[in-house]
Amino acid sequence: MHTITARRTAASSHRTVRGLRRWLGLSLLCAAASASAADDLQTRIAQAMQGTATPAMGVLVIRDGKVAEQAVSGVRRNDAKTAATNNDAWMIGSTGKPITVAMIARLVEQGVLKWDAPLSAVLPDLATQMQPAYRDVTLVQLLSHRAGLPENLTDGAALDAFFTDTRALPVQREAYIKAALSEAPVHPPGTEFAYSNSGFLVAAVIAERAAGAPVETLIQREVFQPLGMTGAGFGTPPAGQLLGHRAGAPVTRAPTKADDGVPPIYTAAGNLHMRLQDLALFAIDQLAGSRGQGKLLTPASYALMQTAQPGSPSGLDWGVQPSIAGRQGPVLVHGGSDGNWLAWVVLFPGQNSGVIAIANAAEDMGADKASMGLLGGLFAELAPATTPSAK
């Protein structure tokens, strides 16, 4: 897409995991922002939230490959007065998908996985059970939403069962992908873009089998630890920090169905929490990688992640745009929500800049309006205006 938007995709005839269907889309070199700059950003956040029911928003601005400004405004939960802080963790939804891709890229570089190995080879026990169209699907197709898989399991009851399943997460994921790969493709694999959380779960199982460890362990080992993302984890933030919100109230219980959030097995598709500065570590490394200076991956892996696949708006798994909101690209975009949180990452590799914006609520409480109102102004400070030929 060529402009940033918080609009949901059209609802399917089956229930889906809300918000995870959205396609929006080195150690930290921390530059201390001046107090006046931080105060100004906090004021802008508060102004953007006015007229909405958004309890809190956090924003971090990257300039010249460093954290330039960071601020938070609002409360941890809207039925109390405790202010959100810069050290609080936020759920980032589908914005975690590029982190999953980076983990898998590390395994490819180590020779544990291959980008072009077909599913029939890496999941041989499922080859005869899966739809024949999926047998030649590769990791690149899974992670760029070009595998033809439906967005989530189309059987709503089967999907809801995973919210209360007590088996180990890798066992649950195995059961999920058996069901997912038996569903008919929405289009022939390799021909079109179709956003799919199921594709990321299939990739997760492939990684778990090859590496002999749960995807949670792999993400921690291959991404969080090398980049120093010490405040990052899985599921909702730790007790006593921010809560997500829905329908005007804080969410205090784990979801029990797809209409309420995401099941624990969705780690690879978007069930991570972290502080703004943790997500900035990943974003800064992606910017560095675009310039041949990344810490985590080889130049070839960064290029694969950040280059749109043929006939698609998606890299692995960045949205790749020539411009955004009237500002010159290239632009790397991802956003996500489980219906209780909203998160955005927008990077301008050519300018070595970017912005992260997160809220502890989603569209029903106006977090999309608040984030759009804030991001547009920040984009104007991070990238030059488009020229007629660049639009």
C-alpha positions, 0 to 999 in steps of 0.5 A, spaced: 500 500 500 502 507 498 499 510 504 499 508 512 492 506 514 489 503 520 483 500 516 482 492 517 481 488 511 474 485 509 471 480 514 471 473 512 465 469 512 469 465 518 471 468 525 479 470 525 484 473 530 482 480 530 488 485 528 493 479 526 490 480 520 492 487 519 498 488 513 500 495 514 504 494 516 549 492 535 547 494 542 542 500 542 546 507 541 542 511 545 543 518 544 540 522 550 534 527 547 534 533 550 529 534 556 525 539 551 525 534 545 522 529 550 517 534 553 515 536 546 514 529 544 510 527 550 505 533 549 504 531 542 502 524 544 497 527 549 494 532 544 493 526 539 490 522 544 485 528 545 478 526 543 479 518 543 479 513 549 486 511 548 489 510 555 496 511 553 501 511 547 508 510 547 512 513 541 520 513 539 523 516 534 530 514 530 534 519 527 541 517 524 540 510 526 540 512 534 534 513 538 533 521 538 526 522 542 522 517 546 516 519 550 509 516 553 503 519 555 497 516 559 495 511 564 497 503 564 489 502 565 483 507 564 480 505 571 486 507 575 491 513 575 498 510 575 502 513 569 505 509 563 512 509 563 518 509 558 520 502 561 513 499 561 512 493 556 507 493 550 504 488 546 506 489 539 501 484 535 503 482 528 509 487 528 513 481 531 513 478 524 519 481 522 522 478 528 520 471 527 523 472 520 530 474 523 530 468 527 529 464 521 534 467 517 539 466 522 537 458 522 538 459 514 545 462 515 547 457 520 545 451 515 539 449 519 534 451 514 533 452 507 529 458 504 527 454 498 526 447 501 519 445 499 514 443 505 514 436 502 521 435 504 521 439 511 514 436 513 515 429 510 510 426 515 505 431 513 506 431 505 501 426 503 496 429 508 496 436 506 493 439 500 497 437 494 498 445 492 502 446 498 507 441 497 512 445 493 511 451 498 517 454 501 519 458 507 520 465 502 513 464 500 510 462 507 514 468 510 512 473 505 504 471 505 505 468 498 503 461 500 496 461 498 494 459 505 488 462 509 489 467 514 487 463 520 484 456 521 477 457 517 474 453 522 472 457 528 471 452 533 477 449 532 481 455 532 478 457 539 480 450 542 487 453 542 485 458 547 484 453 552 489 447 550 494 445 556 498 441 551 506 444 550 506 449 545 510 446 540 505 440 540 499 445 539 502 448 533 503 441 530 496 440 531 494 447 528 498 446 522 496 439 520 489 442 520 491 449 516 495 445 511 488 440 509 485 447 508 484 449 500 488 454 498 485 461 497 489 462 491 495 458 487 501 458 491 506 463 489 501 467 485 499 472 489 499 476 496 494 474 501 496 475 509 496 469 513 498 468 520 497 460 518 503 461 514 507 463 520 505 458 524 507 453 519 514 456 518 515 456 526 514 448 526 519 447 521 524 451 525 522 447 531 523 441 528 529 443 525 533 446 531 530 442 536 527 447 540 520 451 541 520 457 537 520 461 543 527 459 545 529 460 538 527 467 538 530 469 545 536 465 543 537 468 536 534 475 536 533 478 543 539 476 546 544 478 540 541 485 540 540 486 548 532 486 548 532 484 555 525 487 556 522 483 551 518 476 552 512 472 550 504 473 551 502 479 555 506 484 559 508 482 566 503 484 572 503 491 574 505 494 567 500 496 562 494 492 560 490 492 553 483 495 553 477 493 549 470 496 549 472 502 554 475 497 559 482 494 561 483 487 559 484 483 565 483 476 563 486 471 558 482 471 551 478 465 551 476 465 543 478 469 537 474 475 538 478 477 544 485 476 542 490 471 540 492 464 542 498 463 546 501 458 540 501 465 535 508 467 538 511 467 531 505 470 528 504 476 533 504 474 541 510 478 543 511 484 548 517 489 549 519 496 551 519 501 546 527 501 547 527 493 545 523 494 539 528 500 537 534 495 538 531 491 532 529 497 528 535 500 528 539 493 526 534 493 520 536 500 518 543 498 519 542 492 515 540 496 509 546 499 509 551 493 510 552 494 517 547 490 521 549 486 527 544 480 526 544 478 519 548 477 513 547 483 507 543 478 503 538 476 509 537 483 510 536 484 503 531 478 502 527 481 508 527 488 505 525 487 498 518 486 495 517 479 492 514 479 485 508 482 484 507 483 492 507 489 497 511 484 502 518 482 503 519 478 509 515 480 512 516 488 511 511 492 507 515 495 502 512 502 499 515 507 495 512 512 499 508 514 505 503 519 507 507 524 502 514 522 504 519 519 500 521 512 501 523 507 500 519 505 506 519 499 511 512 498 514 509 493 519 503 494 524 499 489 528 493 489 533 490 483 537 484 488 538 487 490 545 493 493 543 496 497 537 503 497 534 506 501 528 514 501 526 515 505 520 522 505 517 526 510 512 532 506 510 535 512 505 534 517 511 536 512 517 530 514 520 524 511 523 518 511 528 515 506 533 508 508 536 504 503 540 498 504 544 494 500 549 488 500 546 485 499 538 480 502 533 474 501 538 477 506 542 480 511 537 488 508 538 488 508 530 486 515 530 491 518 535 496 514 532 495 516 525 494 524 527 501 523 531 505 519 525 503 524 519 507 530 523 513 525 525 514 523 518 514 530 515 521 530 520 524 524 518 523 524 510 523 529 505 516 530 501 515 526 495 516 528 488 511 528 482 515 522 479 515 518 486 508 518 488 
